[in-house]
């Protein structure tokens, strides 16, 4: 997936969450550990919701922001979604899955946070901030659920 514009980066982020949902859904059916299985199912549902919300952002965002070129903003092109989510369900233990899910979210948030001060038009800055806020909110909700499951 080639990422040259902010709109393509938004699609890249959505693809990461959609692939993570797919991997987690598949992993949930293979998991034997109750708490891990519960978190995997919850995280898969959350990743699907995140992918849909990012698609909604893409559909409702000003074309100026989506068409913003990222050549000068990115130090290097982002990795392909399948490389980022590739090992998310290799180990289906509770700790491994939670670590993998949060690593994916942290990579995406880190990239968008890196771009925030570089945005030169208000529409682009607003879009980037909305993605960061969305990622942070979902990550926080998953962390709370992870802690609840761990406490059981």
C-alpha positions in Angstrom: 0.0 0.0 0.0 1.6 3.2 -1.2 1.1 6.2 1.2 1.6 9.6 -0.3 -1.3 11.6 1.0 -3.1 12.1 4.3 -6.1 10.3 2.8 -4.0 7.3 1.9 -2.5 7.3 5.4 -6.0 7.3 6.9 -6.8 4.3 4.6 -3.6 2.6 5.7 -4.6 3.0 9.4 -8.0 1.6 8.6 -6.4 -1.4 6.8 -4.3 -2.1 9.9 -7.3 -2.2 12.1 -9.3 -4.3 9.7 -6.4 -6.8 9.3 -6.0 -6.9 13.1 -9.7 -7.6 13.5 -9.4 -10.5 11.0 -6.3 -12.0 12.7 -7.9 -11.6 16.2 -11.2 -13.2 15.0 -9.3 -16.2 13.6 -7.1 -16.4 16.8 -10.1 -16.3 19.1 -11.4 -19.5 17.5 -8.0 -21.2 18.2 -7.5 -19.9 21.8 -8.1 -22.3 24.6 -7.3 -19.9 27.5 -10.5 -18.3 28.8 -9.2 -14.8 29.7 -7.1 -14.6 26.5 -10.1 -15.7 24.4 -12.3 -13.1 26.0 -9.8 -10.3 25.4 -9.2 -11.5 21.8 -12.9 -11.5 21.0 -13.3 -8.1 22.6 -10.2 -6.6 20.8 -11.4 -8.1 17.5 -14.8 -6.3 17.9 -13.0 -3.1 18.9 -10.7 -3.3 15.9 -13.6 -3.7 13.5 -15.3 -0.7 15.1 -12.1 1.3 14.8 -11.7 0.5 11.1 -15.3 1.6 10.5 -14.8 4.8 12.3 -11.7 5.6 10.3 -13.6 4.9 7.1 -16.3 7.3 8.4 -13.6 10.0 9.0 -12.4 9.4 5.4 -15.9 9.9 4.0 -16.7 13.0 6.1 -13.3 14.9 5.9 -12.6 17.8 3.7 -10.8 16.9 0.4 -8.1 19.5 1.1 -7.0 17.5 4.2 -7.3 14.1 2.5 -5.2 15.3 -0.5 -2.4 16.8 1.6 0.9 15.4 0.4 3.1 13.7 3.1 6.5 13.7 1.3 8.0 16.3 3.6 6.3 15.0 6.7 7.4 11.4 6.8 10.9 10.4 7.6 10.3 7.0 5.9 7.2 5.3 4.4 5.0 3.4 6.9 5.3 -0.3 6.9 2.7 -2.4 5.1 -0.3 -3.2 7.3 0.4 -7.0 7.1 3.9 -6.4 8.5 2.6 -4.5 11.4 -0.2 -7.0 12.3 1.6 -10.1 11.2 2.6 -11.6 14.5 -0.4 -10.4 16.5 -1.8 -13.9 17.1 1.3 -16.1 16.8 1.2 -16.6 20.6 -2.3 -16.7 21.9 -1.5 -16.2 25.6 -3.2 -13.3 27.3 0.0 -11.3 27.8 1.3 -11.8 24.3 -2.0 -10.8 22.6 -2.5 -7.7 24.7 1.1 -6.7 24.1 0.7 -7.2 20.3 -2.5 -5.2 20.2 -1.1 -2.3 22.1 2.1 -2.3 20.0 0.0 -1.9 16.9 -2.0 1.0 18.4 1.2 2.6 19.7 2.8 2.5 16.2 -0.2 4.1 14.6 -0.6 6.8 17.3 3.1 7.5 17.2 3.1 8.1 13.4 0.0 10.4 13.6 1.5 12.3 16.6 4.7 12.8 14.6 2.7 14.4 11.8 0.6 16.7 14.0 3.2 19.5 14.4 4.0 19.3 10.6 0.5 19.8 9.4 0.4 23.2 7.6 -3.3 23.6 7.0 -6.0 23.6 9.7 -8.0 20.9 8.0 -5.1 18.5 8.0 -4.2 19.3 11.6 -7.8 18.7 12.6 -7.9 15.3 10.8 -4.7 14.2 12.4 -5.9 15.2 15.8 -9.2 13.4 15.3 -7.3 10.2 14.4 -5.0 10.5 17.5 -8.0 11.1 19.7 -9.8 8.1 18.2 -6.8 5.9 18.7 -6.2 7.1 22.2 -9.8 6.5 23.1 -9.9 3.0 21.8 -6.6 2.1 23.3 -7.8 3.4 26.7 -11.1 1.4 26.5 -9.2 -1.8 25.6 -6.7 -1.3 28.4 -9.6 -0.9 30.9 -11.2 -4.1 29.5 -7.9 -5.9 29.6 -7.5 -5.0 33.3 -11.0 -6.2 34.1 -10.4 -9.5 32.4 -7.0 -9.8 34.2 -8.7 -9.2 37.5 -11.2 -12.0 37.0 
